[in-house]
Amino acid sequence: MQFSPSRKTATFLGLMAVVLWGTVVGLIRSVSEHFGPIGGAAMIYTVGSAFLVLLLGFPKLRSFPRSYLISGSVLFVAYEICLSLSLGFATHRGQAIELGIVNYLWPCFTVILAILINGQRASAWVVPGIALSLCGIVWVVGGSGGLSWDRTAANIASNPLSYGLAFSGAIIWAVYCNVTKRFADGKNGVALFFMLTAAVLWIKYGFSAEPALTFNGPAALELCVTGGAMAAGYALWNLGILKGNLTLLATASYFTPVLSTFFAALWLSTRLTATFWQGVAMVTAGSLICWAATRGRPARGG
């Protein structure tokens, strides 16, 4: 029997997805410290795949549009690998939280690409929204001194791999969002995409120099919580956007950077400066401005 929640229940479930996604940065980083950046990520997506099959059922490939199946698979897998490895390869916990904020440039990039790819109309407010988000990233990565391009460049140069992966992931997820909107035809391939992500990461792990995985009770529990949180987040969000209040959910989702930073700081026992929080607020506000600039303005030809 298929679960069909009321609009109010579906909205609540969608909001729970936002809360769960807010835990991802801290949990992924913590799991990577136990199992290694690549091995930890492979384990997370393996566990997540199992949870998604239980929640959503095994994906029926024949029901997916071919264009969505191919493009969605490539983009989703690329994004998840960029996100998980950027956090895993961070040199310290504070940097992992920074990288999580860099990843949240994707809402602005989504708006930009929606304008370029899908003919989305937007008001002039989209420009200051994008500028505010970018300045917020510079504010966060620049350190306690606030807005400084030199300090930002120096921090990026200290770990170009992680910062490059996080920034690339933001762009890739923005492309995925626009491709999904155009080609998915209401289908949800996230269970399949999780399986593919796990498979690619296990192949990468097999060719890496990471040591063999070692398990203990706390690490195994944290792994299950992480995989379950990610899987439940995607499953609940899908229910929310199909049956719930989409406007409320879209607005709430833009506060994920704040939730993510707060949870990661607590979970990873990392003290963040006032400057860091100011940057988080700028990224969030910029994303909200970008979203508001497109609200009520249908795409050309739509």
Kinemage of the C-alpha trace (Angstrom):
@kinemage 1
@onewidth
@group {chain A} dominant
@subgroup {mainchain}
@vectorlist {calphas} color= white
{ca met a 1} P 0.000 0.000 0.000
{ca gln a 2} L 1.498 3.330 -1.041
{ca phe a 3} L 1.892 6.012 1.648
{ca ser a 4} L -0.143 9.096 0.714
{ca pro a 5} L 0.202 11.791 3.402
{ca ser a 6} L -2.000 14.855 3.770
{ca arg a 7} L -0.636 18.219 2.638
{ca lys a 8} L 0.169 19.231 6.216
{ca thr a 9} L 1.910 15.928 6.966
{ca ala a 10} L 3.865 16.038 3.704
{ca thr a 11} L 5.006 19.583 4.498
{ca phe a 12} L 6.181 18.464 7.943
{ca leu a 13} L 8.078 15.540 6.407
{ca gly a 14} L 9.713 17.924 3.918
{ca leu a 15} L 10.794 20.183 6.789
{ca met a 16} L 12.277 17.140 8.542
{ca ala a 17} L 14.310 16.501 5.385
{ca val a 18} L 15.802 19.994 5.704
{ca val a 19} L 16.732 19.240 9.328
{ca leu a 20} L 18.322 15.924 8.335
{ca trp a 21} L 20.317 17.554 5.544
{ca gly a 22} L 21.579 20.030 8.118
{ca thr a 23} L 23.375 17.151 9.856
{ca val a 24} L 25.179 15.845 6.764
{ca val a 25} L 28.377 17.936 6.826
{ca gly a 26} L 29.221 17.133 10.439
{ca leu a 27} L 28.339 13.456 10.118
{ca ile a 28} L 30.240 12.859 6.869
{ca arg a 29} L 33.353 14.484 8.316
{ca ser a 30} L 33.103 12.409 11.484
{ca val a 31} L 32.661 9.130 9.590
{ca ser a 32} L 35.618 9.973 7.329
{ca glu a 33} L 37.804 10.360 10.423
{ca his a 34} L 36.928 6.784 11.420
{ca phe a 35} L 37.088 5.032 8.036
{ca gly a 36} L 39.122 7.375 5.791
{ca pro a 37} L 37.862 9.876 3.189
{ca ile a 38} L 37.195 7.357 0.407
{ca gly a 39} L 36.355 4.251 2.446
{ca gly a 40} L 34.105 6.267 4.740
{ca ala a 41} L 32.222 7.806 1.808
{ca ala a 42} L 31.825 4.393 0.158
{ca met a 43} L 30.386 2.980 3.393
{ca ile a 44} L 27.991 5.938 3.813
{ca tyr a 45} L 26.497 5.552 0.340
{ca thr a 46} L 26.289 1.766 0.683
{ca val a 47} L 24.310 2.105 3.911
{ca gly a 48} L 22.283 4.942 2.384
{ca ser a 49} L 21.443 2.766 -0.629
{ca ala a 50} L 20.106 0.022 1.635
{ca phe a 51} L 17.930 2.507 3.528
{ca leu a 52} L 16.589 4.033 0.303
{ca val a 53} L 15.623 0.646 -1.116
{ca leu a 54} L 13.728 -0.041 2.115
{ca leu a 55} L 12.022 3.371 1.999
{ca leu a 56} L 11.389 3.785 -1.734
{ca gly a 57} L 11.694 0.270 -3.131
{ca phe a 58} L 14.126 -0.981 -5.752
{ca pro a 59} L 14.304 1.451 -8.704
{ca lys a 60} L 12.448 0.394 -11.852
{ca leu a 61} L 14.825 1.476 -14.581
{ca arg a 62} L 12.353 1.064 -17.432
{ca ser a 63} L 10.093 3.732 -15.944
{ca phe a 64} L 12.793 6.421 -16.107
{ca pro a 65} L 13.202 8.687 -19.149
{ca arg a 66} L 16.503 7.766 -20.781
{ca ser a 67} L 17.775 11.353 -20.777
{ca tyr a 68} L 17.153 11.665 -17.022
{ca leu a 69} L 18.638 8.237 -16.335
{ca ile a 70} L 21.922 9.104 -18.046
{ca ser a 71} L 22.376 12.771 -17.191
{ca gly a 72} L 20.921 12.420 -13.689
{ca ser a 73} L 23.174 9.473 -12.860
{ca val a 74} L 26.357 11.215 -13.985
{ca leu a 75} L 25.573 14.517 -12.286
{ca phe a 76} L 24.293 13.030 -9.019
{ca val a 77} L 27.244 10.676 -8.633
{ca ala a 78} L 29.716 13.441 -9.473
{ca tyr a 79} L 28.137 15.793 -6.935
{ca glu a 80} L 27.997 13.299 -4.079
{ca ile a 81} L 31.618 12.310 -4.655
{ca cys a 82} L 32.686 15.968 -4.713
{ca leu a 83} L 30.807 16.708 -1.490
{ca ser a 84} L 31.902 13.674 0.508
{ca leu a 85} L 35.555 13.754 -0.551
{ca ser a 86} L 35.889 17.516 -0.082
{ca leu a 87} L 34.833 17.065 3.544
{ca gly a 88} L 36.925 13.946 4.024
{ca phe a 89} L 40.103 15.524 2.628
{ca ala a 90} L 39.742 18.723 4.694
{ca thr a 91} L 42.862 19.298 6.770
{ca his a 92} L 40.883 19.985 9.968
{ca arg a 93} L 37.317 20.104 11.227
{ca gly a 94} L 36.975 23.862 10.948
{ca gln a 95} L 37.944 23.685 7.299
{ca ala a 96} L 35.366 20.930 6.727
{ca ile a 97} L 32.652 23.278 8.014
{ca glu a 98} L 33.971 26.021 5.698
{ca leu a 99} L 33.745 23.623 2.765
{ca gly a 100} L 30.168 22.823 3.676
{ca ile a 101} L 29.340 26.515 3.267
{ca val a 102} L 31.158 26.672 -0.088
{ca asn a 103} L 28.923 23.796 -1.189
{ca tyr a 104} L 25.868 25.935 -0.393
{ca leu a 105} L 26.626 28.241 -3.280
{ca trp a 106} L 24.470 25.829 -5.289
{ca pro a 107} L 21.164 27.717 -4.779
{ca cys a 108} L 22.617 30.818 -6.454
{ca phe a 109} L 24.170 28.755 -9.222
{ca thr a 110} L 20.832 26.978 -9.682
{ca val a 111} L 19.111 30.316 -10.279
{ca ile a 112} L 21.819 31.431 -12.712
{ca leu a 113} L 21.571 28.210 -14.707
{ca ala a 114} L 17.757 28.271 -14.588
{ca ile a 115} L 17.925 31.668 -16.274
{ca leu a 116} L 20.456 30.442 -18.865
{ca ile a 117} L 19.121 26.914 -19.489
{ca asn a 118} L 15.407 26.904 -18.682
{ca gly a 119} L 14.557 30.480 -19.603
{ca gln a 120} L 13.656 31.391 -16.010
{ca arg a 121} L 12.652 35.039 -15.612
{ca ala a 122} L 14.117 36.985 -12.701
{ca ser a 123} L 14.085 40.524 -11.364
{ca ala a 124} L 17.180 42.693 -11.044
{ca trp a 125} L 17.442 41.588 -7.392
{ca val a 126} L 19.126 38.393 -8.561
{ca val a 127} L 22.386 40.318 -9.104
{ca pro a 128} L 22.824 41.591 -5.517
{ca gly a 129} L 21.669 38.176 -4.268
{ca ile a 130} L 24.466 36.415 -6.147
{ca ala a 131} L 26.996 39.076 -5.096
{ca leu a 132} L 25.996 38.743 -1.426
{ca ser a 133} L 26.401 34.955 -1.487
{ca leu a 134} L 29.823 35.173 -3.107
{ca cys a 135} L 30.932 37.815 -0.607
{ca gly a 136} L 29.668 35.550 2.176
{ca ile a 137} L 31.903 32.733 0.936
{ca val a 138} L 34.901 35.069 0.852
{ca trp a 139} L 33.935 36.233 4.358
{ca val a 140} L 33.858 32.640 5.635
{ca val a 141} L 36.988 31.348 3.890
{ca gly a 142} L 38.952 34.547 4.594
{ca gly a 143} L 39.065 33.781 8.307
{ca ser a 144} L 38.526 35.971 11.356
{ca gly a 145} L 39.693 39.125 9.579
{ca gly a 146} L 36.525 39.353 7.471
{ca leu a 147} L 36.463 40.253 3.798
{ca ser a 148} L 39.931 39.655 2.347
{ca trp a 149} L 40.670 38.236 -1.091
{ca asp a 150} L 44.328 37.646 -0.132
{ca arg a 151} L 43.481 35.540 2.938
{ca thr a 152} L 40.811 33.710 0.987
{ca ala a 153} L 43.281 32.858 -1.793
{ca ala a 154} L 45.852 31.717 0.781
{ca asn a 155} L 43.346 29.421 2.510
{ca ile a 156} L 42.249 27.910 -0.795
{ca ala a 157} L 45.888 27.382 -1.790
{ca ser a 158} L 46.464 25.460 1.455
{ca asn a 159} L 44.050 22.729 0.271
{ca pro a 160} L 43.066 23.311 -3.365
{ca leu a 161} L 41.706 19.775 -3.781
{ca ser a 162} L 39.004 20.116 -1.114
{ca tyr a 163} L 38.022 23.669 -2.068
{ca gly a 164} L 37.984 22.731 -5.743
{ca leu a 165} L 35.766 19.714 -5.063
{ca ala a 166} L 33.336 21.741 -2.929
{ca phe a 167} L 33.058 24.538 -5.505
{ca ser a 168} L 32.705 22.074 -8.375
{ca gly a 169} L 30.043 20.209 -6.422
{ca ala a 170} L 28.003 23.394 -6.043
{ca ile a 171} L 28.027 23.916 -9.800
{ca ile a 172} L 27.279 20.254 -10.556
{ca trp a 173} L 24.300 20.177 -8.181
{ca ala a 174} L 22.922 23.342 -9.761
{ca val a 175} L 23.117 21.651 -13.170
{ca tyr a 176} L 21.484 18.519 -11.722
{ca cys a 177} L 18.569 20.542 -10.328
{ca asn a 178} L 17.888 22.118 -13.711
{ca val a 179} L 18.323 18.864 -15.644
{ca thr a 180} L 15.994 17.041 -13.248
{ca lys a 181} L 13.327 19.698 -13.637
{ca arg a 182} L 13.482 19.374 -17.414
{ca phe a 183} L 13.907 15.608 -17.940
{ca ala a 184} L 12.776 13.655 -14.849
{ca asp a 185} L 9.058 13.601 -15.712
{ca gly a 186} L 8.184 13.268 -12.020
{ca lys a 187} L 10.449 10.241 -11.484
{ca asn a 188} L 12.829 9.906 -8.547
{ca gly a 189} L 16.028 7.996 -9.249
{ca val a 190} L 17.803 8.766 -5.981
{ca ala a 191} L 17.995 5.102 -4.857
{ca leu a 192} L 19.685 4.126 -8.115
{ca phe a 193} L 21.969 7.164 -7.926
{ca phe a 194} L 23.060 6.261 -4.391
{ca met a 195} L 23.937 2.726 -5.559
{ca leu a 196} L 26.002 4.091 -8.438
{ca thr a 197} L 27.778 6.524 -6.110
{ca ala a 198} L 28.662 3.690 -3.743
{ca ala a 199} L 29.942 1.543 -6.636
{ca val a 200} L 32.192 4.319 -7.990
{ca leu a 201} L 33.566 5.050 -4.512
{ca trp a 202} L 34.313 1.355 -3.856
{ca ile a 203} L 36.224 1.186 -7.150
{ca lys a 204} L 38.154 4.308 -6.174
{ca tyr a 205} L 38.822 2.842 -2.724
{ca gly a 206} L 40.158 -0.337 -4.324
{ca phe a 207} L 42.756 1.664 -6.238
{ca ser a 208} L 43.628 3.948 -3.319
{ca ala a 209} L 46.307 3.577 -0.672
{ca glu a 210} L 43.834 3.823 2.196
{ca pro a 211} L 44.209 1.095 4.848
{ca ala a 212} L 41.679 -1.679 5.409
{ca leu a 213} L 38.443 -0.628 7.125
{ca thr a 214} L 38.292 -1.288 10.853
{ca phe a 215} L 35.017 -1.281 12.776
{ca asn a 216} L 34.031 -0.581 16.338
{ca gly a 217} L 30.647 -0.030 17.980
{ca pro a 218} L 30.554 3.803 18.028
{ca ala a 219} L 31.911 4.128 14.477
{ca ala a 220} L 29.423 1.586 13.100
{ca leu a 221} L 26.543 3.364 14.860
{ca glu a 222} L 27.638 6.738 13.499
{ca leu a 223} L 27.907 5.231 10.016
{ca cys a 224} L 24.332 3.912 10.202
{ca val a 225} L 23.063 7.266 11.474
{ca thr a 226} L 24.830 9.114 8.653
{ca gly a 227} L 23.628 6.815 5.884
{ca gly a 228} L 20.130 6.775 7.363
{ca ala a 229} L 19.985 10.569 7.709
{ca met a 230} L 21.030 11.108 4.099
{ca ala a 231} L 18.637 8.478 2.759
{ca ala a 232} L 15.710 9.669 4.869
{ca gly a 233} L 16.427 13.262 3.869
{ca tyr a 234} L 16.091 12.474 0.164
{ca ala a 235} L 13.044 10.240 0.673
{ca leu a 236} L 11.181 12.744 2.864
{ca trp a 237} L 12.038 15.666 0.605
{ca asn a 238} L 10.571 13.804 -2.340
{ca leu a 239} L 7.303 13.329 -0.426
{ca gly a 240} L 7.335 16.951 0.655
{ca ile a 241} L 7.741 18.484 -2.788
{ca leu a 242} L 5.138 16.154 -4.328
{ca lys a 243} L 2.410 16.538 -1.689
{ca gly a 244} L 3.316 19.469 0.603
{ca asn a 245} L 3.571 23.252 0.628
{ca leu a 246} L 6.339 23.811 -1.901
{ca thr a 247} L 6.721 27.529 -1.159
{ca leu a 248} L 7.281 26.905 2.555
{ca leu a 249} L 9.675 24.029 1.865
{ca ala a 250} L 11.689 26.035 -0.659
{ca thr a 251} L 12.034 28.901 1.822
{ca ala a 252} L 13.055 26.556 4.654
{ca ser a 253} L 15.632 24.790 2.498
{ca tyr a 254} L 17.597 28.018 2.121
{ca phe a 255} L 18.303 27.995 5.843
{ca thr a 256} L 20.159 24.679 5.556
{ca pro a 257} L 23.593 26.406 5.753
{ca val a 258} L 22.675 27.806 9.174
{ca leu a 259} L 21.426 24.428 10.432
{ca ser a 260} L 24.418 22.653 8.932
{ca thr a 261} L 26.941 25.015 10.503
{ca phe a 262} L 25.249 24.893 13.909
{ca phe a 263} L 25.057 21.088 13.975
{ca ala a 264} L 28.583 20.578 12.595
{ca ala a 265} L 30.057 22.948 15.172
{ca leu a 266} L 28.357 20.998 17.971
{ca trp a 267} L 29.031 17.514 16.568
{ca leu a 268} L 32.665 18.219 15.722
{ca ser a 269} L 33.286 20.284 18.884
{ca thr a 270} L 34.521 23.211 16.800
{ca arg a 271} L 34.301 26.817 17.951
{ca leu a 272} L 33.353 29.227 15.167
{ca thr a 273} L 34.040 32.952 15.130
{ca ala a 274} L 31.476 35.737 14.802
{ca thr a 275} L 32.987 36.459 11.376
{ca phe a 276} L 32.220 32.914 10.253
{ca trp a 277} L 28.580 33.240 11.314
{ca gln a 278} L 28.334 36.583 9.529
{ca gly a 279} L 29.493 34.883 6.334
{ca val a 280} L 26.946 32.080 6.806
{ca ala a 281} L 24.209 34.693 7.207
{ca met a 282} L 25.363 36.434 4.013
{ca val a 283} L 25.274 33.194 2.001
{ca thr a 284} L 21.813 32.385 3.326
{ca ala a 285} L 20.454 35.883 2.702
{ca gly a 286} L 21.945 35.941 -0.801
{ca ser a 287} L 20.308 32.618 -1.639
{ca leu a 288} L 16.945 33.843 -0.365
{ca ile a 289} L 17.220 37.015 -2.453
{ca cys a 290} L 18.004 34.940 -5.563
{ca trp a 291} L 14.990 32.727 -4.892
{ca ala a 292} L 12.713 35.720 -4.283
{ca ala a 293} L 13.930 37.310 -7.517
{ca thr a 294} L 12.507 34.372 -9.505
{ca arg a 295} L 9.372 33.691 -7.458
{ca gly a 296} L 6.147 34.210 -9.386
{ca arg a 297} L 8.048 34.650 -12.646
{ca pro a 298} L 7.439 31.636 -14.910
{ca ala a 299} L 10.068 30.478 -17.366
{ca arg a 300} L 9.780 31.697 -20.938
{ca gly a 301} L 7.452 29.444 -22.826
{ca gly a 302} L 6.179 28.033 -19.507
